[in-house]
């Protein structure tokens, strides 16, 4: 496989701050020919699992053991929830909570809100450190 080389000068001009030369492959290795770390087969498996997600905790679909399929399934669930679906996982697998799943739904919402608050606290502290370090807004 032939490769082109990015020199330190090219790296600097492209915003890349590496001082050493970097070999850039012209061909992508077979095991890397997929999007977002997921092969088409793993995406198909994730879609099959997603299609099985039903209403109620009794129709929960367990997370797959394969990490790439799991990542793809999590992305499908996140995208569906962002588009107006309601799919949760509180340890029993993915499902759409029904009227009888109120306690599990409230548990899920409380955990998500806690995570959101923690992320906001972290980002706020990071912003303060950055602003102090570079004397921003003074």
C-alpha positions as a Markdown table, in Angstrom:
| # | Residue | x | y | z |
|---|---|---|---|---|
| 1 | Unk | 0.0 | 0.0 | 0.0 |
| 2 | Unk | 1.4 | 3.4 | -1.0 |
| 3 | Unk | 1.1 | 6.3 | 1.3 |
| 4 | Unk | 1.5 | 10.0 | 1.1 |
| 5 | Unk | 3.4 | 11.9 | 3.8 |
| 6 | Unk | 2.3 | 15.0 | 5.7 |
| 7 | Unk | 5.4 | 17.0 | 6.7 |
| 8 | Unk | 5.6 | 19.2 | 9.8 |
| 9 | Unk | 5.1 | 22.2 | 7.6 |
| 10 | Unk | 2.0 | 20.8 | 6.0 |
| 11 | Unk | 0.7 | 19.7 | 9.5 |
| 12 | Unk | 1.2 | 23.3 | 10.8 |
| 13 | Unk | -0.6 | 24.9 | 7.8 |
| 14 | Unk | -3.6 | 22.5 | 8.2 |
| 15 | Unk | -4.0 | 23.3 | 11.8 |
| 16 | Unk | -2.5 | 19.9 | 12.9 |
| 17 | Unk | 0.2 | 20.6 | 15.5 |
| 18 | Unk | 2.1 | 17.3 | 15.1 |
| 19 | Unk | 5.8 | 17.9 | 14.7 |
| 20 | Unk | 6.6 | 14.5 | 13.3 |
| 21 | Unk | 5.7 | 13.4 | 9.8 |
| 22 | Unk | 2.5 | 11.4 | 9.5 |
| 23 | Unk | 1.9 | 8.7 | 7.0 |
| 24 | Unk | -1.6 | 9.0 | 5.5 |
| 25 | Unk | -2.7 | 5.8 | 3.8 |
| 26 | Unk | -4.3 | 6.2 | 0.4 |
| 27 | Unk | -6.4 | 3.1 | 0.9 |
| 28 | Unk | -8.4 | 2.4 | 4.0 |
| 29 | Unk | -7.8 | -1.1 | 5.5 |
| 30 | Unk | -10.7 | -3.5 | 5.2 |
| 31 | Unk | -11.4 | -3.7 | 8.9 |
| 32 | Unk | -11.8 | 0.1 | 8.9 |
| 33 | Unk | -14.2 | 0.4 | 6.0 |
| 34 | Unk | -17.3 | 1.2 | 8.0 |
| 35 | Unk | -19.0 | 4.3 | 9.4 |
| 36 | Unk | -18.8 | 5.3 | 13.1 |
| 37 | Unk | -17.1 | 2.0 | 14.1 |
| 38 | Unk | -20.0 | -0.1 | 12.9 |
| 39 | Unk | -20.0 | -2.4 | 9.9 |
| 40 | Unk | -23.2 | -2.8 | 7.7 |
| 41 | Unk | -23.8 | -6.2 | 9.3 |
| 42 | Unk | -23.7 | -4.8 | 12.8 |
| 43 | Unk | -26.0 | -2.0 | 11.7 |
| 44 | Unk | -28.5 | -4.5 | 10.3 |
| 45 | Unk | -28.3 | -6.5 | 13.5 |
| 46 | Unk | -28.9 | -3.4 | 15.6 |
| 47 | Unk | -31.9 | -2.4 | 13.4 |
| 48 | Unk | -33.4 | -5.9 | 13.9 |
| 49 | Unk | -33.1 | -5.5 | 17.6 |
| 50 | Unk | -34.5 | -2.0 | 17.5 |
| 51 | Unk | -37.5 | -3.2 | 15.6 |
| 52 | Unk | -38.2 | -5.7 | 18.4 |
| 53 | Unk | -38.4 | -3.0 | 21.1 |
| 54 | Unk | -41.9 | -3.1 | 22.3 |
| 55 | Unk | -44.2 | -1.4 | 24.8 |
| 56 | Unk | -43.9 | -2.4 | 28.5 |
| 57 | Unk | -41.1 | -3.8 | 30.5 |
| 58 | Unk | -42.1 | -7.3 | 29.5 |
| 59 | Unk | -41.2 | -6.6 | 25.9 |
| 60 | Unk | -37.7 | -5.2 | 26.7 |
| 61 | Unk | -34.8 | -6.0 | 24.3 |
| 62 | Unk | -31.5 | -6.7 | 26.0 |
| 63 | Unk | -28.4 | -4.8 | 24.9 |
| 64 | Unk | -26.2 | -6.9 | 22.6 |
| 65 | Unk | -22.9 | -8.3 | 23.8 |
| 66 | Unk | -21.1 | -7.1 | 20.6 |
| 67 | Unk | -19.8 | -3.6 | 21.4 |
| 68 | Unk | -20.2 | -2.3 | 17.8 |
| 69 | Unk | -23.8 | -3.6 | 17.5 |
| 70 | Unk | -24.5 | -2.2 | 21.0 |
| 71 | Unk | -23.1 | 1.2 | 19.9 |
| 72 | Unk | -25.3 | 1.2 | 16.8 |
| 73 | Unk | -28.4 | 0.2 | 18.8 |
| 74 | Unk | -27.8 | 3.0 | 21.3 |
| 75 | Unk | -27.5 | 5.4 | 18.4 |
| 76 | Unk | -30.8 | 4.2 | 16.9 |
| 77 | Unk | -32.5 | 4.6 | 20.3 |
| 78 | Unk | -31.0 | 8.1 | 20.9 |
| 79 | Unk | -32.1 | 9.2 | 17.4 |
| 80 | Unk | -35.6 | 7.8 | 17.9 |
| 81 | Unk | -35.9 | 9.6 | 21.3 |
| 82 | Unk | -34.7 | 12.8 | 19.7 |
| 83 | Unk | -37.3 | 12.5 | 17.0 |
| 84 | Unk | -40.1 | 12.1 | 19.6 |
| 85 | Unk | -40.1 | 8.4 | 20.6 |
| 86 | Unk | -39.9 | 7.3 | 24.2 |
| 87 | Unk | -37.5 | 4.4 | 24.7 |
| 88 | Unk | -35.8 | 3.8 | 28.0 |
| 89 | Unk | -33.5 | 1.3 | 29.7 |
| 90 | Unk | -33.3 | 1.0 | 33.5 |
| 91 | Unk | -31.4 | -2.2 | 33.5 |
| 92 | Unk | -34.0 | -4.6 | 32.0 |
| 93 | Unk | -33.3 | -3.7 | 28.4 |
| 94 | Unk | -34.8 | -1.2 | 26.0 |
| 95 | Unk | -38.5 | -0.7 | 25.9 |
| 96 | Unk | -41.2 | 1.9 | 25.5 |
| 97 | Unk | -42.7 | 2.4 | 28.9 |
| 98 | Unk | -46.4 | 1.7 | 29.2 |
| 99 | Unk | -48.9 | 3.0 | 31.8 |
| 100 | Unk | -47.8 | 0.3 | 34.2 |
| 101 | Unk | -44.1 | 1.4 | 34.0 |
| 102 | Unk | -44.5 | 4.8 | 35.7 |
| 103 | Unk | -42.0 | 4.1 | 38.4 |
| 104 | Unk | -39.3 | 2.9 | 35.9 |
| 105 | Unk | -40.0 | 5.9 | 33.7 |
| 106 | Unk | -39.6 | 8.3 | 36.6 |
| 107 | Unk | -36.4 | 6.5 | 37.6 |
| 108 | Unk | -35.0 | 6.9 | 34.1 |
| 109 | Unk | -36.0 | 10.6 | 33.9 |
| 110 | Unk | -34.4 | 11.3 | 37.3 |
| 111 | Unk | -31.1 | 9.6 | 36.2 |
| 112 | Unk | -31.0 | 11.5 | 32.9 |
| 113 | Unk | -31.7 | 14.8 | 34.6 |
| 114 | Unk | -28.9 | 14.1 | 37.1 |
| 115 | Unk | -26.5 | 13.3 | 34.3 |
| 116 | Unk | -27.5 | 16.5 | 32.5 |
| 117 | Unk | -26.9 | 18.6 | 35.7 |
| 118 | Unk | -23.5 | 16.9 | 36.2 |
| 119 | Unk | -22.4 | 17.7 | 32.6 |
| 120 | Unk | -23.5 | 21.3 | 33.0 |
| 121 | Unk | -21.5 | 21.6 | 36.3 |
| 122 | Unk | -18.4 | 20.1 | 34.7 |
| 123 | Unk | -18.6 | 22.4 | 31.6 |
| 124 | Unk | -19.2 | 25.4 | 33.8 |
| 125 | Unk | -16.1 | 24.6 | 35.9 |
| 126 | Unk | -14.1 | 24.0 | 32.7 |
| 127 | Unk | -15.2 | 27.4 | 31.3 |
| 128 | Unk | -14.2 | 29.2 | 34.5 |
| 129 | Unk | -10.7 | 27.5 | 34.4 |
| 130 | Unk | -10.3 | 28.4 | 30.7 |
| 131 | Unk | -11.4 | 32.0 | 31.3 |
| 132 | Unk | -9.1 | 32.5 | 34.2 |
| 133 | Unk | -6.2 | 30.9 | 32.4 |
| 134 | Unk | -6.5 | 33.1 | 29.4 |
| 135 | Unk | -8.1 | 36.1 | 31.2 |
| 136 | Unk | -11.2 | 36.0 | 29.1 |
| 137 | Unk | -14.0 | 38.4 | 29.9 |
| 138 | Unk | -11.9 | 40.6 | 32.2 |
